[in-house]
């Protein structure tokens, strides 16, 4: 087996229940990819790496780094050790529950804190790029690519995450807006607030909160595509990925410079995913959206613009 010094970081992101799980499942079945369990949140969540690198002052970055170190050392690492002591196989667990992952994080948090103590720039993401490469080498088992599920928010940290995740390819999945809204309803998320900065907590109308958040995500996605260019970002329509899976899978693999392939146990099944297309055409969903038709129409216009970028 060929060993790869630095696996390619494949970032798969959605714009809120937009179907990115289908692409993650496809990549889980690709023999050249390793996909850690669960979402990867160490960069994007408030107070984590992205917050440190975008902190208004070095002192603020120091406090954030100290807080993350304490959270890991006193909370997450002991919890992971307890699970390991109970005999749970580390490789089968999400990263956030693995002892080795937390030890590696503490090592690089120490390096970053020493860097700050030596008056290094808190916006320099070099140490965190080295950390991510170390995580990739530890996890990918010699495969050429590692897949990070939801590692960034579209519309946040755009000027810092590319340097941290190098070498990377970004895949963002978009979806029919009405089906997307119906999925939010189905998941019981109406009325619940998100930490994603695209969603405006000042909006008290629960339906408008979701729709305007999706609008912000689509607009941010368009801007991000212009920023990165076609060599670094691939936009995938959930419907086309399911209905025309053969050609879309080939387009995806060409973008990643990987052969199109799936293992016999691959979890993605387009015949199952196709059942999630058209779920917004029910009477109940249409009634919920009727007072917001102008906003829904705008979402369709914005999404149509994304097609010109594919």
C-alpha positions as a Markdown table, in Angstrom:
| # | Residue | x | y | z |
|---|---|---|---|---|
| 1 | Unk | 0.0 | 0.0 | 0.0 |
| 2 | Unk | 1.3 | 3.4 | -0.9 |
| 3 | Unk | 1.8 | 5.8 | 2.1 |
| 4 | Unk | 0.8 | 9.4 | 1.6 |
| 5 | Unk | 2.8 | 12.0 | 3.5 |
| 6 | Unk | 0.0 | 14.5 | 3.7 |
| 7 | Unk | -3.5 | 13.3 | 2.9 |
| 8 | Unk | -5.7 | 15.6 | 1.0 |
| 9 | Unk | -8.2 | 17.3 | 3.2 |
| 10 | Unk | -11.7 | 16.9 | 1.6 |
| 11 | Unk | -14.1 | 19.3 | 3.3 |
| 12 | Unk | -17.8 | 18.5 | 2.8 |
| 13 | Unk | -20.1 | 21.3 | 3.9 |
| 14 | Unk | -23.8 | 21.9 | 3.5 |
| 15 | Unk | -26.0 | 25.0 | 3.8 |
| 16 | Unk | -28.3 | 23.7 | 6.6 |
| 17 | Unk | -29.9 | 20.3 | 5.9 |
| 18 | Unk | -29.1 | 20.6 | 2.2 |
| 19 | Unk | -28.1 | 16.9 | 1.6 |
| 20 | Unk | -24.4 | 16.9 | 2.2 |
| 21 | Unk | -24.7 | 13.6 | 4.1 |
| 22 | Unk | -25.2 | 11.9 | 0.7 |
| 23 | Unk | -21.8 | 13.0 | -0.5 |
| 24 | Unk | -20.2 | 12.0 | 2.9 |
| 25 | Unk | -21.8 | 8.6 | 2.5 |
| 26 | Unk | -20.5 | 8.3 | -1.0 |
| 27 | Unk | -16.9 | 9.2 | 0.2 |
| 28 | Unk | -17.3 | 6.7 | 3.1 |
| 29 | Unk | -17.5 | 4.0 | 0.4 |
| 30 | Unk | -14.5 | 5.3 | -1.6 |
| 31 | Unk | -11.5 | 3.1 | -1.1 |
| 32 | Unk | -9.1 | 6.1 | -1.2 |
| 33 | Unk | -10.9 | 8.1 | 1.5 |
| 34 | Unk | -11.0 | 7.9 | 5.2 |
| 35 | Unk | -14.0 | 9.5 | 6.9 |
| 36 | Unk | -13.8 | 10.0 | 10.7 |
| 37 | Unk | -17.1 | 9.5 | 12.5 |
| 38 | Unk | -19.2 | 12.5 | 13.3 |
| 39 | Unk | -18.9 | 16.2 | 12.4 |
| 40 | Unk | -15.6 | 18.0 | 12.8 |
| 41 | Unk | -16.1 | 21.1 | 15.0 |
| 42 | Unk | -12.7 | 21.9 | 16.4 |
| 43 | Unk | -12.2 | 24.7 | 14.0 |
| 44 | Unk | -15.6 | 26.4 | 13.5 |
| 45 | Unk | -17.3 | 26.4 | 16.9 |
| 46 | Unk | -17.2 | 29.6 | 19.0 |
| 47 | Unk | -14.1 | 29.6 | 21.1 |
| 48 | Unk | -12.2 | 27.1 | 19.0 |
| 49 | Unk | -9.4 | 27.5 | 16.5 |
| 50 | Unk | -11.2 | 29.8 | 14.1 |
| 51 | Unk | -12.1 | 32.1 | 17.0 |
| 52 | Unk | -8.5 | 32.2 | 18.2 |
| 53 | Unk | -7.2 | 33.1 | 14.7 |
| 54 | Unk | -9.8 | 35.8 | 14.3 |
| 55 | Unk | -9.6 | 37.2 | 17.8 |
| 56 | Unk | -9.4 | 41.0 | 18.0 |
| 57 | Unk | -6.3 | 40.9 | 20.2 |
| 58 | Unk | -3.5 | 38.5 | 21.1 |
| 59 | Unk | -4.6 | 38.6 | 24.7 |
| 60 | Unk | -8.1 | 37.4 | 23.7 |
| 61 | Unk | -6.5 | 34.6 | 21.6 |
| 62 | Unk | -4.5 | 33.6 | 24.7 |
| 63 | Unk | -7.6 | 33.3 | 26.8 |
| 64 | Unk | -9.4 | 31.3 | 24.2 |
| 65 | Unk | -6.4 | 28.9 | 23.8 |
| 66 | Unk | -6.2 | 28.5 | 27.6 |
| 67 | Unk | -9.9 | 27.8 | 27.8 |
| 68 | Unk | -9.7 | 25.2 | 25.0 |
| 69 | Unk | -6.7 | 23.6 | 26.7 |
| 70 | Unk | -8.5 | 23.4 | 30.1 |
| 71 | Unk | -11.7 | 22.0 | 28.4 |
| 72 | Unk | -9.6 | 19.3 | 26.7 |
| 73 | Unk | -7.3 | 18.4 | 29.5 |
| 74 | Unk | -9.8 | 18.4 | 32.4 |
| 75 | Unk | -12.9 | 17.4 | 30.6 |
| 76 | Unk | -12.7 | 15.7 | 27.2 |
| 77 | Unk | -9.5 | 13.8 | 27.7 |
| 78 | Unk | -10.6 | 12.2 | 31.0 |
| 79 | Unk | -14.0 | 11.3 | 29.5 |
| 80 | Unk | -12.2 | 9.7 | 26.5 |
| 81 | Unk | -9.9 | 7.8 | 28.8 |
| 82 | Unk | -12.9 | 6.5 | 30.8 |
| 83 | Unk | -14.5 | 5.1 | 27.6 |
| 84 | Unk | -11.3 | 3.6 | 26.5 |
| 85 | Unk | -11.0 | 1.9 | 29.9 |
| 86 | Unk | -14.4 | 0.3 | 29.3 |
| 87 | Unk | -12.9 | -1.4 | 26.3 |
| 88 | Unk | -14.4 | 0.7 | 23.5 |
| 89 | Unk | -12.2 | 0.5 | 20.3 |
| 90 | Unk | -10.8 | 3.9 | 19.7 |
| 91 | Unk | -10.8 | 3.6 | 15.9 |
| 92 | Unk | -14.6 | 3.1 | 15.9 |
| 93 | Unk | -15.3 | 6.2 | 17.9 |
| 94 | Unk | -15.8 | 9.8 | 16.9 |
| 95 | Unk | -12.6 | 11.9 | 17.1 |
| 96 | Unk | -14.1 | 13.9 | 20.0 |
| 97 | Unk | -14.1 | 10.6 | 22.0 |
| 98 | Unk | -10.6 | 9.4 | 21.1 |
| 99 | Unk | -7.8 | 9.7 | 23.6 |
| 100 | Unk | -5.1 | 10.1 | 20.9 |
| 101 | Unk | -7.0 | 12.9 | 19.3 |
| 102 | Unk | -7.2 | 14.9 | 22.5 |
| 103 | Unk | -3.5 | 14.3 | 23.3 |
| 104 | Unk | -2.6 | 15.6 | 19.9 |
| 105 | Unk | -4.8 | 18.6 | 20.4 |
| 106 | Unk | -3.1 | 19.4 | 23.7 |
| 107 | Unk | 0.3 | 19.1 | 22.1 |
| 108 | Unk | -0.5 | 21.7 | 19.5 |
| 109 | Unk | -2.4 | 23.9 | 21.9 |
| 110 | Unk | 0.8 | 24.0 | 23.8 |
| 111 | Unk | 2.8 | 24.9 | 20.7 |
| 112 | Unk | 0.3 | 27.7 | 19.9 |
| 113 | Unk | 0.4 | 29.1 | 23.5 |
| 114 | Unk | 4.2 | 29.1 | 23.5 |
| 115 | Unk | 4.0 | 30.8 | 20.1 |
| 116 | Unk | 1.8 | 33.5 | 21.6 |
| 117 | Unk | 4.1 | 33.8 | 24.7 |
| 118 | Unk | 7.0 | 34.5 | 22.4 |
| 119 | Unk | 5.0 | 37.4 | 20.8 |
| 120 | Unk | 4.1 | 35.4 | 17.7 |
| 121 | Unk | 1.1 | 36.6 | 15.7 |
| 122 | Unk | -2.2 | 35.1 | 17.0 |
| 123 | Unk | -3.5 | 35.1 | 13.4 |
| 124 | Unk | -0.8 | 32.8 | 12.1 |
| 125 | Unk | -2.4 | 29.5 | 11.3 |
| 126 | Unk | 0.8 | 27.6 | 10.6 |
| 127 | Unk | 0.7 | 25.6 | 13.8 |
| 128 | Unk | -2.9 | 24.6 | 13.3 |
| 129 | Unk | -2.2 | 23.5 | 9.7 |
| 130 | Unk | 0.6 | 21.3 | 11.1 |
| 131 | Unk | -1.9 | 20.0 | 13.7 |
| 132 | Unk | -4.4 | 19.1 | 11.0 |
| 133 | Unk | -1.8 | 17.3 | 8.9 |
| 134 | Unk | -0.8 | 15.4 | 12.1 |
| 135 | Unk | -4.4 | 14.4 | 12.7 |
| 136 | Unk | -4.7 | 13.3 | 9.0 |
| 137 | Unk | -1.6 | 11.2 | 9.2 |
| 138 | Unk | -2.8 | 9.6 | 12.5 |
| 139 | Unk | -6.3 | 8.9 | 11.2 |
| 140 | Unk | -6.1 | 8.2 | 7.4 |
| 141 | Unk | -4.1 | 5.0 | 7.7 |
| 142 | Unk | -2.0 | 5.7 | 4.6 |
| 143 | Unk | -4.9 | 6.7 | 2.4 |
| 144 | Unk | -4.6 | 9.7 | 0.0 |
| 145 | Unk | -7.5 | 11.6 | 1.4 |
| 146 | Unk | -9.3 | 12.3 | 4.7 |
| 147 | Unk | -12.9 | 13.6 | 4.7 |
| 148 | Unk | -14.0 | 16.2 | 7.2 |
| 149 | Unk | -17.7 | 16.5 | 7.7 |
| 150 | Unk | -19.0 | 20.0 | 8.3 |
| 151 | Unk | -15.6 | 21.5 | 9.3 |
| 152 | Unk | -16.5 | 25.1 | 8.4 |
| 153 | Unk | -19.5 | 27.3 | 8.1 |
| 154 | Unk | -20.1 | 28.8 | 4.7 |
| 155 | Unk | -20.0 | 32.5 | 5.4 |
| 156 | Unk | -17.5 | 32.4 | 8.3 |
| 157 | Unk | -13.7 | 32.5 | 8.6 |
| 158 | Unk | -13.3 | 32.6 | 4.8 |
| 159 | Unk | -10.0 | 34.4 | 5.0 |
| 160 | Unk | -8.4 | 32.0 | 7.5 |
| 161 | Unk | -9.7 | 28.5 | 7.1 |
| 162 | Unk | -8.0 | 27.8 | 3.7 |
| 163 | Unk | -4.5 | 28.2 | 5.1 |
| 164 | Unk | -5.4 | 25.9 | 8.1 |
| 165 | Unk | -6.8 | 23.1 | 5.9 |
| 166 | Unk | -4.2 | 23.1 | 3.2 |
| 167 | Unk | -4.0 | 20.9 | 1.1 |
| 168 | Unk | -7.8 | 20.9 | 0.7 |
| 169 | Unk | -10.7 | 20.6 | -1.7 |
| 170 | Unk | -14.1 | 22.0 | -0.6 |
| 171 | Unk | -17.4 | 20.4 | -1.6 |
| 172 | Unk | -20.6 | 22.3 | -0.8 |
| 173 | Unk | -24.0 | 20.7 | -1.4 |
| 174 | Unk | -27.2 | 22.7 | -2.1 |
| 175 | Unk | -30.8 | 21.7 | -2.4 |
| 176 | Unk | -34.3 | 22.7 | -3.5 |
| 177 | Unk | -35.1 | 25.4 | -0.9 |
| 178 | Unk | -38.6 | 24.0 | -0.2 |
| 179 | Unk | -37.3 | 20.5 | 0.3 |
| 180 | Unk | -34.6 | 22.0 | 2.5 |
| 181 | Unk | -37.2 | 23.7 | 4.6 |
| 182 | Unk | -39.3 | 20.5 | 4.8 |
| 183 | Unk | -36.2 | 18.7 | 6.1 |
| 184 | Unk | -35.7 | 21.3 | 8.8 |
| 185 | Unk | -39.4 | 20.7 | 9.8 |
| 186 | Unk | -38.9 | 16.9 | 9.7 |
| 187 | Unk | -35.8 | 17.1 | 11.9 |
| 188 | Unk | -37.8 | 19.1 | 14.5 |
| 189 | Unk | -35.6 | 22.2 | 14.1 |
| 190 | Unk | -38.3 | 24.9 | 13.7 |
| 191 | Unk | -38.1 | 27.2 | 16.6 |
| 192 | Unk | -34.6 | 26.2 | 17.5 |
| 193 | Unk | -31.7 | 28.7 | 17.2 |
| 194 | Unk | -28.4 | 27.9 | 15.6 |
| 195 | Unk | -24.8 | 28.9 | 16.4 |
| 196 | Unk | -24.2 | 29.4 | 12.7 |
| 197 | Unk | -23.6 | 33.1 | 12.2 |
| 198 | Unk | -25.7 | 33.2 | 9.0 |
| 199 | Unk | -28.8 | 32.9 | 11.1 |
| 200 | Unk | -30.1 | 36.1 | 12.7 |
| 201 | Unk | -31.3 | 35.7 | 16.3 |
| 202 | Unk | -33.0 | 39.1 | 16.1 |
| 203 | Unk | -35.6 | 37.4 | 13.7 |
| 204 | Unk | -38.4 | 36.3 | 16.0 |
| 205 | Unk | -40.5 | 34.6 | 13.3 |
| 206 | Unk | -39.4 | 31.0 | 13.3 |
| 207 | Unk | -40.1 | 30.3 | 9.7 |
| 208 | Unk | -38.5 | 33.6 | 8.5 |
| 209 | Unk | -35.5 | 32.7 | 10.7 |
| 210 | Unk | -34.9 | 29.5 | 8.7 |
| 211 | Unk | -35.6 | 31.0 | 5.3 |
| 212 | Unk | -33.5 | 34.1 | 5.7 |
| 213 | Unk | -30.7 | 32.0 | 7.1 |
| 214 | Unk | -30.8 | 29.8 | 4.0 |
| 215 | Unk | -30.8 | 33.0 | 1.9 |
| 216 | Unk | -27.7 | 34.2 | 3.7 |
| 217 | Unk | -26.0 | 30.8 | 3.2 |
| 218 | Unk | -26.7 | 30.8 | -0.5 |
| 219 | Unk | -25.3 | 34.3 | -0.9 |
| 220 | Unk | -22.2 | 33.4 | 1.1 |
| 221 | Unk | -21.7 | 30.3 | -1.0 |
| 222 | Unk | -21.8 | 32.4 | -4.2 |
| 223 | Unk | -19.2 | 34.7 | -2.8 |
| 224 | Unk | -17.0 | 31.8 | -1.6 |
| 225 | Unk | -17.1 | 30.2 | -5.0 |
| 226 | Unk | -15.9 | 33.4 | -6.6 |
| 227 | Unk | -13.2 | 33.7 | -4.0 |
| 228 | Unk | -11.8 | 30.1 | -4.3 |
| 229 | Unk | -12.3 | 29.3 | -7.9 |
| 230 | Unk | -13.2 | 26.0 | -9.6 |
| 231 | Unk | -9.9 | 24.3 | -8.6 |
| 232 | Unk | -10.7 | 24.5 | -4.9 |
| 233 | Unk | -14.5 | 24.4 | -4.6 |
| 234 | Unk | -17.1 | 22.1 | -6.2 |
| 235 | Unk | -20.8 | 22.9 | -5.9 |
| 236 | Unk | -23.1 | 19.9 | -6.0 |
| 237 | Unk | -26.8 | 19.8 | -6.5 |
| 238 | Unk | -28.3 | 17.2 | -4.2 |
| 239 | Unk | -31.0 | 16.3 | -6.7 |
| 240 | Unk | -28.5 | 15.8 | -9.6 |
| 241 | Unk | -26.2 | 13.8 | -7.3 |
| 242 | Unk | -29.0 | 11.4 | -6.6 |
| 243 | Unk | -30.8 | 11.3 | -10.0 |
| 244 | Unk | -27.8 | 11.4 | -12.2 |
| 245 | Unk | -25.4 | 9.8 | -9.8 |
| 246 | Unk | -23.1 | 8.1 | -12.3 |
| 247 | Unk | -22.0 | 11.3 | -14.0 |
| 248 | Unk | -22.1 | 13.4 | -10.8 |
| 249 | Unk | -19.9 | 10.8 | -9.0 |
| 250 | Unk | -17.4 | 11.0 | -11.8 |
| 251 | Unk | -17.4 | 14.8 | -11.7 |
| 252 | Unk | -16.8 | 14.7 | -8.0 |
| 253 | Unk | -13.9 | 12.2 | -8.4 |
| 254 | Unk | -12.4 | 14.2 | -11.2 |
| 255 | Unk | -12.4 | 17.3 | -9.0 |
| 256 | Unk | -10.6 | 15.3 | -6.2 |
| 257 | Unk | -8.2 | 13.6 | -8.7 |
| 258 | Unk | -9.4 | 10.2 | -7.5 |
| 259 | Unk | -10.7 | 7.3 | -9.6 |
| 260 | Unk | -14.4 | 6.8 | -9.4 |
| 261 | Unk | -14.9 | 3.7 | -7.2 |
| 262 | Unk | -17.0 | 2.3 | -4.4 |
| 263 | Unk | -16.4 | -0.7 | -2.0 |
| 264 | Unk | -19.0 | -3.4 | -1.8 |
| 265 | Unk | -20.2 | -2.2 | 1.6 |
| 266 | Unk | -20.5 | 1.4 | 0.5 |
| 267 | Unk | -23.4 | 3.1 | 2.4 |
| 268 | Unk | -24.6 | 5.5 | -0.3 |
| 269 | Unk | -27.7 | 4.3 | -2.2 |
| 270 | Unk | -29.3 | 6.7 | -4.6 |
| 271 | Unk | -32.5 | 4.7 | -4.5 |
| 272 | Unk | -32.9 | 5.6 | -0.9 |
| 273 | Unk | -31.8 | 9.2 | -1.2 |
| 274 | Unk | -34.3 | 9.8 | -4.0 |
| 275 | Unk | -37.0 | 9.5 | -1.4 |
| 276 | Unk | -35.9 | 12.8 | 0.0 |
| 277 | Unk | -36.6 | 14.7 | -3.2 |
| 278 | Unk | -40.0 | 16.4 | -3.3 |
| 279 | Unk | -40.7 | 16.2 | 0.4 |
| 280 | Unk | -41.6 | 19.9 | 0.4 |
| 281 | Unk | -44.6 | 19.4 | -1.9 |
| 282 | Unk | -47.0 | 18.3 | 0.9 |
| 283 | Unk | -50.0 | 20.3 | 1.7 |
| 284 | Unk | -48.7 | 21.0 | 5.2 |
| 285 | Unk | -45.4 | 22.4 | 4.1 |
| 286 | Unk | -47.0 | 24.5 | 1.3 |
| 287 | Unk | -49.4 | 26.0 | 3.8 |
| 288 | Unk | -46.5 | 26.9 | 6.2 |
| 289 | Unk | -44.7 | 28.7 | 3.3 |
| 290 | Unk | -47.6 | 30.4 | 1.7 |
| 291 | Unk | -47.2 | 33.7 | 3.6 |
| 292 | Unk | -43.5 | 33.7 | 2.6 |
| 293 | Unk | -43.9 | 33.2 | -1.1 |
| 294 | Unk | -41.8 | 36.2 | -2.1 |
| 295 | Unk | -38.9 | 34.9 | 0.0 |
| 296 | Unk | -39.2 | 31.4 | -1.3 |
| 297 | Unk | -39.2 | 32.8 | -4.9 |
| 298 | Unk | -36.0 | 34.7 | -4.1 |
| 299 | Unk | -34.4 | 31.5 | -2.8 |
| 300 | Unk | -35.1 | 29.8 | -6.0 |
| 301 | Unk | -33.6 | 32.7 | -8.0 |
| 302 | Unk | -30.5 | 32.6 | -5.9 |
| 303 | Unk | -30.2 | 28.9 | -6.2 |
| 304 | Unk | -30.6 | 29.1 | -10.0 |
| 305 | Unk | -27.5 | 31.4 | -10.0 |
| 306 | Unk | -25.5 | 28.7 | -8.4 |
| 307 | Unk | -26.1 | 26.4 | -11.3 |
| 308 | Unk | -24.1 | 28.8 | -13.5 |
| 309 | Unk | -21.1 | 28.1 | -11.3 |
| 310 | Unk | -21.1 | 24.3 | -11.8 |
